[in-house]
Amino acid sequence: MSEHDKEHLSQLSQQGYQLLREHMTTEARAKFQEILAEDPENNYALVGLGDLERKERQFERAVEYYQRCLEFHPENNYALFGLAESLRALKRFNHAVEIWERYLQYDSENVTVLTRVGDVYRKIRDYRRSRELYLRVLELETDNPYALIGLGHLHYDFKEFDSARHYWERMYELRGQEVDIRVLTSLGNCHRKLRTYERGIPFFEQALQRDPQNFYALYGLADCYRGLQQPDESLVYWHRILDIDEKNKVILTRAGDAYRSMGDLDQAETYYRRALNVQFDLYAILGLAIIHRKQKRFDDAIAALEDLAKNAPENGRVFLELAECYEDQGRIAEALAILSRHMEATRSPARSVQRKITDLTAKL
């Protein structure tokens, strides 16, 4: 190819990328295709077309262009980056991570790529490698927000809530009132999981001040007050969610639980039945059975709980309630037999079930 031809293709390439930056994709595509007509292996045109397809969210087509480029130019960083991003968008995480690792062989200190790879390893639940990459980013760039947030999510996903809190609190210290609302709800959720409910409430309240209809903030506040055994306060927020989503069966059941805790069995039953009108819900049926037990309608309660026990033999709560129906009637041996059924059906019975067996055995 003559120098004149090379110069011509270079100009076409520059024009194509400029058009792409200006979102003029039809015109950009024409420039890149003109290049390929003269030079089918041109890396600029192949990457440009890959970028164009990725911009238009046509990820499968983007993958094809990036792979064609890499066949001819295996070390092209732009093709590796685009290919990995496209695979990530297609949720082909295992393949994406292979490409990212190839990229890092040529550019090992790119913090953007390191956080991307950390994110992908987190999604495929490789805790060690994900943490290693996020911490490498923090070595290169102290307090990098993407690494801090990624580490928070990583530890949270692996139920290390106190460690997750540490990273999200650092984000809160750095950004203050400007922090992303998701950091506020994540901090609240850490305290909710740690059962330090009082400390979680202010974070959910801050989130709610910024977005009065934020589901995670409303749910978090309701659940914190539930954990603090303040059902009247939790109802305020359960109802606010129901104002937005009146057919949310989980929230209807939670509202039923709150009314039951307050002793308002009629309202509790109303909400449980509203939940069941939406869809089957184990906890709504369980709630109704508990109401029936309190009303000494033992046959109704036992019938409902036996159905649940058949479908959820590992659920200790169902068997505890069923045993208590028999215990309330003085039928201790039958209560013990119920709990023995559960013990045989599960490998890791709850401590509450084991304690109940001990208590009932003492009553024989």
N, C-alpha and C positions, 0 to 999 in steps of 0.2 A: 504494500500500500504506500502510495506516494505521500510526501509531507503535506502536499496540498489537500489530499483526501483526509489525512489525519486531522488537519486543522479544521476542515469542514465538519467532520464528525464531532470534534471537540466543541465547536460552536453550537451544533444541534443539541448536544448534551447539556450545555449551559442554558440554552433556551428552554429545553424540556424541564429542567429542575426549577427554573424561574417560574415557568407556567404552573408547575406543581405547587410551589410555594404560594402562588396566587389563587389556588384552588381551581384552575382552569384545566381540569383533568382530561377533557376530550382533546384539547390542543396539545397537551403534554404527551398524551398517548401517541398522537400522530408523529411527534418529533422522535420519540424513542423507537417507534416501529420503523421509521425511516432509517434510523441508525442500524437497526438489526437487519434490514434488507441489504445493507452493504457489508455489515460485519456481524454475523450471527452470534459471535462469542463476546461481543462488547460488554464489559462488566458494568459500565455506567448505565447503559440502556436497560440491561437485565435488572439491576438493582432499582433503577428508576421505575420500571414497570411494577416491580415487587412493592415498592413504597406506595405507588399509585393505588394498587389493588388493596393494600393494607389500609390506606386512607379511606377507601370506599367500603371497608369491612368485608372485602371479598378475600378472606384469609386463605382459602384453599388455592385460589389462583395465585395469590402472593407467594405461597409456598413453592409452587411450580417454578416461578421466575427466579426466586432465590436459589433453589436447588440447581437450576440450569447454570446460574452464575458460578456456583461452587464447584460444579463439574469441571469448569474451565479455569477457575481461579479459587482453589481450595482455601486460601488464607484471606479472602476478602472479608474484612471486619464488618463492613456495612451489610453484606449478604448474610453473614452469621447472625448479626444483631436482628435484622428484619425477620429472618427465618425463625429464630427463637421466640421473638415477640408474636409472630403469627401462630406458632404452635401453642404458645401459652394462651392466646385468645381462643384457640380451638379446644382448649383444655386437654391437650395431649402433653401433659406435664413431664412425663418420663422422657419423651423424645426432646422436649424443649430443654430440659436440663442437660442433656448430652451436648446440645449445640452451644448452650451457654458456657459449658466447661471448655469446649473447643475455643470459644471466643477468649476466655480468660488466659489461655496459653499465650495469646498475643498482646493482651492488654489487661494485666493482672491487677491494676490499681484503679480501674474505672469504677467509682463508687456507685454510679447508676446501675451498671451491670451487676455488681456484687449484690446490691439490694434486690435486684430482680431475681437473681439466682437463689438468694436466701428465701425469697417469697415462694419460689417454685418448690424448693426442698421442703419448706413448711407445708405446702399443699400436699406433697406426697409423704408427709409425716417422717421425714428424715431429720430428727431433732438435732443430732450432733452436727451434721454438715450445715444445716440452716443457721444454727447458733454461731458456728465458726465463721461463717461469711458475714453475718451481721456485726459480730465483734470486730472483724477485720475492717469493716467500714468505719466503725467508731475509732479505730486506731488511725485511720487515714484522715478522718473528718470528725472531730469530737462533736457530739450532740447532733449528728446527722438525724433529721426527723424521721426519715423512712426506716432507718435502722432501729431507732428507738421504738417506733410503732410496731415494726416487724417483730422485735424481741418481745414486746408486750403480748402480741397475738400468739407468738410461739409458746411462751410460758403459759399463757391462758389455755391454749389448746391442749397442753399436757397437764392441766389442772394444777399448775404451780402459780397459784393466784397471788401470793405475796410477792414473788419475783416479778410477775407481770405488772403488778401495781407499782413497783419500783421504777420501771421504765416509763410507764405512762405518767407517773408523778413528775418525772424529769421533764417530759413534754409540757406538762402543766406549769412547771416553774419557768420554763423558757418562754412560753407564749402567753401565759396569764389569761386575761379575758378574751384574747384572740385565738385561743386554742380551738382546734376542731371539736365540734360538738360530740363527735364519736369518741374522742378521748375522755370527755366528761362521763358519758354513759358507760364506757369501758371501766373507768375507775370506780364508778358506782357499782358495776357488776362484780368487780373484784371483792369489794366489801360485802356485797350480798352473798357471794360464794363463801367468804370467810366468816360470815355471820356477824360481822361488825356493822350491823345495820345502821346505827346512828351515824357512823362516819360515811356511809354511802349516800345517805339522804341529801346532804348539801350538793353533791355533784349532780344528782338527778334534778334537783331544784334549779341549779344553774342552767342545765340543759333545757329545762322546761320554760325558763324565762326567755330563752332565745327561740324556742320553737314549742309553743303551747300544745301542739298536737303530736309531738314526737312520741311514737309508740314505746320506744325503749325506755324513755324517761318516765312515762306514765306507768308502764309495767314495773319498772324498777322501784319507783316510790311505793306502789301498791304492795309489792312483794316484800319490801323492807318493813312496812307497817304490819304486814302479815307476820313476818318473822319476829317483830317486837310484840306480837299478840295484841295489836290494836286494830281489830277488825273494822271498827267504825271509821278510822282514818283510811284504811286500805280501800274501803268501799267508795270513798270519794274518787279515787283514781280508777278503780274498776269501772265505775259508772262513766267516767270521762272517756275511757276507751270505748265503752259500749255506745256512747253518743256518736262515735265515729264509725264503729263497726258493730252494729247491733246483733249480728249473727255469729259472733266469734264464740264458738262453743267452749273453748278453754277459759275465756274470761267470764262467760256466763256461769260456768262451774265454780270458778274462784269466787264470784259474787255470792253464789249459793253457799259456799263454805263460810264466807264472812257472816252472812245472815245466821247460819246455823251456830257459829261460835257465839253470836250475840243472843242466842236463844229464840230468834224469830223463825220458828220452823216453817210457818206457812209461806213466808217470803222465800226461804231457802228452797222449799219444794218447788215454788214457781220458777225459780231460776234454773234449778236442775232440769225441770221438764222443758224449759225453753232451750236448754243446751241439747237435750235429746231430740227435740223437734228439728234441730239443725242436722245432727249426725250422732251416731253411737258414740258415747263417751264413757269409758270405764269409771272415771271418777264421779261423774254425775250419777250413775247407777249406785256407786258406793255411797255417795252422799244421801241418796234417797233411802238406801237400806239402813244407814245410821239413824236417820229420822224415824223410820219405822221401828227400829229397836228402841229408841227413846220413848216412842208412843206405845211400846209393848205389843206392837203388831209383829210378833216374832215369826209367824209363818211366812208373812210377806217378805220380811227381811232375809230370812234363811233361803227362801226360794231364789231371790235375786242374787244373793251372795254365792249360792251353789253354782248358778249359771256362770258367774264370773270366775269362780274357782276352777271350773272345767276349762275355760278359755285362757286363764292366766295362772297356771299352777305354781309359777315362781313368784307371784305377787304376795309377799308376806302380809301386807296391810289387809287384803281381802280375807285371808285366813284368820288373822287376829280378830277382825270384826265378826266373822262367822263363829269363832270360838266364844266370843263375848256374848253372842246371842244365846248360846247354850249355857254359859256361865250364869247369865242373868236369871235363867230359869232353874238354876241349881243342878244342871246336868253336867257335872264336872268331867266325868269319864268321857262323855261324847265330845266335850270341848277339847280334851287332850287328844282324842282320836283325830279330830280335825287338824290340829297342829302337827301331829305325827305324819299325816298325809303330805303336808307341805314340806316337812323335813326330808321326806323320802324323794320329793319331786325336785328339790333344788340342791345344788352343790354348796352354796354359801348362804345358809339361812341367816336372816337378820338377828342381831342380838336381842331385839325386842321380842321376837318369837321365842328365843331360848329363855329369856327372863320370864315370859308368860308361862311357859311349860313348868318352870321351877315353882312359880307362884301357885299354879293349879295343882301341881303334885302335892304341895303342902296342904291343900284343902281336902285331899282325899281321906 
